[in-house]
Amino acid sequence: MSDRTRTEQAGLGSSPDVALDGLGRQLFVLARVGLLPAKILERQRASEDLAMVLELVTAPSPRDQAQALIDLLARAADELGDGPLGESVRRLYGTEPGERGLPYQRRHAAAAYAWDADIEVASYDRRYRRLGIQALQHQLLLLRREQERQTLQATLTGVYLPPPMDPSEDRPNVAFRRLGFSAEAHILSGSRSPAYTDWRYHDIAVTGREQRFRVFTQVEAKVALEPLDDTVTIERSLGANRFGYQVWLVRFRELPELGQEIRWGVRKHFLPPRLQATDHDWLSLAASQPGVIAEGRFTVNYDNAGEQPARFAKFITPKMTLPNLRGPVWPLPPPNEHRQTVTFELLTPWHSHGIYWWWNR
């Protein structure tokens, strides 16, 4: 018997994870494991390959966390609707309580049948299984960001809330790919939070047809933008999107050509009133696209601050989990009198990277 035949009989089929990122691959593993807390915890203890999907939810105990993940996934699957895509995803994961203990082979066959009664399982794997997992991943992230947005808006009630943006304006910068960046936050006397941050970007145009770029920042304060050079102009503020980000439309003075590398920058001024972090703060960038960013640098400049932070750390944490640090953290050497800098290479997609500091030991 060939290795391929053994694999197919084991219920794995041909792997659909060629075009899936880390979260998508873990969702594929979760489909095989099944939506039972005991099975999820057993798999995580044995191989730790469900860490990213479990980080989508928080709970007081591991079992509660596994159950919260099941509830979130079932809700996301329901959000996919009544068509063949949504029905196939629900069959593959067994989101109904009576289906959650079914073997993967049975759920797998049911998922193919839900898409097309005459389709062969192997053909379903090639055409649709990856599509279903990608759709589920997208819906999970939408639900997670909506939860974060609601929490953020509740926190900011009475402080500052930008007007909502037109949903038709809310779209990613798919015409450009980020190669690198640097960010320098300046803390001035009288405040523990940055007064402004200079962001400098190194991008490449991947279509040669787009002259505008959207700049995102979290709704943590009223922010004003200005260009750092004559490469771009600030066209207008678009308001706040439903994920809790303020968005501005920036226009390149000249249309970037296909394959052209562009270096440009903006200064973000944080205007009062601002929600202040009294004992800690951070400077971060969320790598939100599937591609890896080659390099990035963060600097905290406190040359003109009234006091010096007590300690710093470099961190990577899953996107939308700040201020909690749920990934690797590296303590940094004692800071000097003026600034502290950290660098990253190959920034991980769907994770926030940055520098964290504490004012008290």
N, C-alpha and C positions, 0 to 999 in steps of 0.2 A: 504494500500500500504506500502511495507517495505521501510526502510530507503535506502537500496541499490537500489531499483527500482527508488525512487525519485532522488537519486544522478545520476543514469544513464540517466534518462530522462532530468535532468538539463544539461547534456552534459559533466559531469566531468568524468564519467567512473571510473574504478579502478585506483587509483593513481599510476603513473609509477615512483614515485620519491624515491622508496626504496633504490636504488643503486646510486642515483644522489647526488652530493654535492650541496652546496648552490647555485652556479651559475646555475647548471642544473635544480634545483627546480624552480628558477626564470624564466628560459627559458620555463618551463612547464606553469607557470602562464602567460607568455607573449603570448604563443600560444592561450590560452583561451581569452586573452584580444583583440588580433588582432593588426595588424601593421598600426595603425592610430595614429598620434601624439596626438590628443585630448583624445583618449581612454587611451593611455599610461599615459598621465599626470593626467587624472582623477583617474586612478587606483593608481598611485604613491601618489597622495594627500590623497586618502582614506586609504591606508594600508601600504604604504612605503615598499612594498615587491618586488619592481623592482629596488631597489637602486644599486645592484651589477651589473646588466646588463647595467644600464645607465652609470655606471662608466667606462664602456669599451670605451666610447667616450667623447670628450670634445666639447663644443660649447658655444657661447656667451649668449644664452638664453635657458630656459627649453624646449621650443618648438623646437628650432634648435637641441638640444641634442637628443630629441626623434626622430627627423627626421634622424639625423646622425646614431642613433642606427638602425633604419629601413634599411637605406642604407647598413650598415655594415652587418646586418643579411642577407639581400637579396644577397649580394656578397658571404657571407660564404655558403649560401644554393646553389648558383650556382656552387661553387667550389666542391660540393659533387658529381657532374657529372650527367650523363643521366640515370643511372641505377635506380632500384626501390627504393634504399635508398634515393638518392638525390631527386627524383621525389616525394616521400612520404613526405619528410621534406618540400619541397616547397608547397605542397598542404596543409599540416597541418598548416603552418604559413600564407599561402596566399601571397607569396612574389611578385606575379605579381600585378601591380597596380590595375587591375580590380577585383582582388580577396581579397583585403585587408579589404574590408568592409563586407565580407560574415560572417554569424554567425559561431561560433565555431563548432556547430553540423554538419554543411554542410562541412566545411573544414576537420573535423575529419573523416567523412565518405569518402571524396575524397582521403584522405591520405591512408586509408586502401585499397581502390580500386586501387590506384596507385601501391601498393605493390603486390596485388594479387586480381584480379577481383572477385574471388570466396570466399575471406576470410571474415569472420564475424568480425565486429568491435571489439567485446570483445576479440576475438583471436588475432587481430592486436595489441590491447593494451598490452596483456600479452607477445607477442613475439617481437614486433618491435618498438612500440612507444618510449620506453626508449632507444633502440638502436639508433633511429634517433636523439633524443635529445642529447645523448652523442656525436654522430658524429658531430652535429652542434656545440656543445660547444667546441669540440676539434678544429674545423676549425676556430671558432671565435678567440680563443686564439692564433692560429697560425698567423692569420691576424694581430691581435693586436701586437704580438711580432715582426712581420716583420716591422710594422710601427715604433716601438721603435728602432729596429736595424738600420733602415735607418736614423732616426733622430740622433741616437748615432754616426753612422759613419760620418754623415755630421758634427757633432760637433767636432769629433776627427780628421778631415782631417788635415794633417800636424803635428799631435802630435804623435800618435802611433796607428798602426792597425796591429794586429797579422795576420799571414797567415791564410787563410780559412782551416778548418779541412775537412777531408774526411767525407762526409755525412754518410757513413756506420759506422763510429766510434761514431756518435752522438746518444747516447741512455741513458736513465735514469738508476739509480742504483736500479733496481727492486729486486735484490737479498739481499738487506739490508733495514732495517727499522730504522729510527732515533728515539732514545729514548730521547736524550737530547744533549746539546752542551753548550759551552761557547766561547766567543770571546773577546779578549783584544787588543785594538788598542793603539799603542805607538806613541805619538807625540814628536818629538825632536826639539831642538832649531834650528831656522832658517826656519821653515816651519809650516804652519797651518794644513797641512794634515798628516795623519799617515805615518810614515816611514815603519812600518811593523805591522801586525796583527797576533796574535796567535789564531788559531782555534783548539779547543779540542772537540772531538766528542764521543758520547756514542751511539753505534749502536748494532743491533742484526741481525744475519744472518738468513734469512728466507728460504734459499734453501740449504745451505751447499755445493754448487757447484761452487761458484764464488770467485776468489782470487783477483780480481781487482776492483777498485772503481774510479769513475770519480769525480774530484773536479772542481767546477764551480766558476768563479768570473767574474764580469762585466768588460767590456773592458774600464776601466777608467784610466789605466796606464800600463806600462810594468811591469810585475810581475814575480818574481822568487820564487819558492817553495822549502822548505826544511822540512824534517820530524822533529817533536819535540821529538820523541823517536824511539826505534828500532822496533816498531810494523810494520811500513810500510817503503817502499822505494819509491822514486819518479821515476817512470819508464820513462816517457817522456811527453813533451808537445804535445797536439793534435791540437793546433791552436784555432781559433775562430769559433764558430758555427753560424748558420744563425740568431740566436736570440740575438746576441750581447754578448755572454759569452766566455771568455777564458776557455779552458778545459785542465786538466792534468789527466794523467792516473797514479794512485797510486796502488801499489801492496802490499798486506799483505804478510809478510814474511812466514806465515803459513796459509794454507787454513782454514778459519773459518768453524767450524762444524755447522750443523743445530741447531738453537736455541742458539748458543754461543753469549754472549755479548762481544763486543770489544770496548775498549777505546783507542783512538789514536788521533794524532794531527799533524797539519802542520803549518808552519810559512810562511806567504805571505809577501815578501819584495816588496815594491813599488819603482821602479827604475825611475830616470828621463829619458826622459822628462815626466812630468805628468800634466794632466789637473787639475788646482788648483781651489778649491772653496774658494773665498776670504772672504766671510762673514758667511758661514755656511758649515757644513759637516754632515755626518751621518755614522753610522755603522749598518748594517742590515743583516738579513737572510730572504730569500723568502721561505716560506713553500710550496713546489711545488708538493707534493704528496697528495693524498686524505686523508691519515691518519693524525691524530693529533700528534704533537710532544709534549711530556709531559712537558718538561721544557727547558728553555734557559736563558742565562745570557750574557749581553753585558757590557763591561767596557771600558772607555776611560781613558788611563793613560797619564797624562801630567806632571809627576814629573820632566822630563827633558826638558819640552817645554820652549820656550822663553817667552810665555805669557799664561794666563789662559783664557779659554772660559768664556764668560759673562753669559750664561745661557744654560740649557739643557732641553730636553723634551723626554718622552717615547712615542712611537707611534705604531699604527697598521694602515696599509694602503693597499688597494688592490694591488696585484702584478703588476709590470710594471708601477706604477704611480709616483714613486720617480723621482725628489725631491719634488713633490707636496704631501702633507699629506691630504688624503681624507677620513681618518677614525678617530677614537678616538685619542686624543693627551692629555697627562697628563704632565703639567709643573712639574719639579723636584725642590727640595729645592736647595738653593745656593750651588755651588760645594765647596768641601774642597780644600786643597792645592795640592793634588796629583792625585785624580781620581774620576770618577763618574760612578756608576754602576746601571743598571736596570735589573730586572728579569721578566720572563714571565712563566706562566703555561698554558698548553693546547693551543699551538700555532695554530691559525686558518689556515686550508689549503688554498692555493692560495692567501695568504696575506703575505706582508713583515712586519716584526716586528723589532724594533730596538731603537736606541738612536740617537737623533738629537741634534746638538749644534750650537750655534751662537757665533761669536767672538765679535760682537758689540751689544749693547743694543738697 
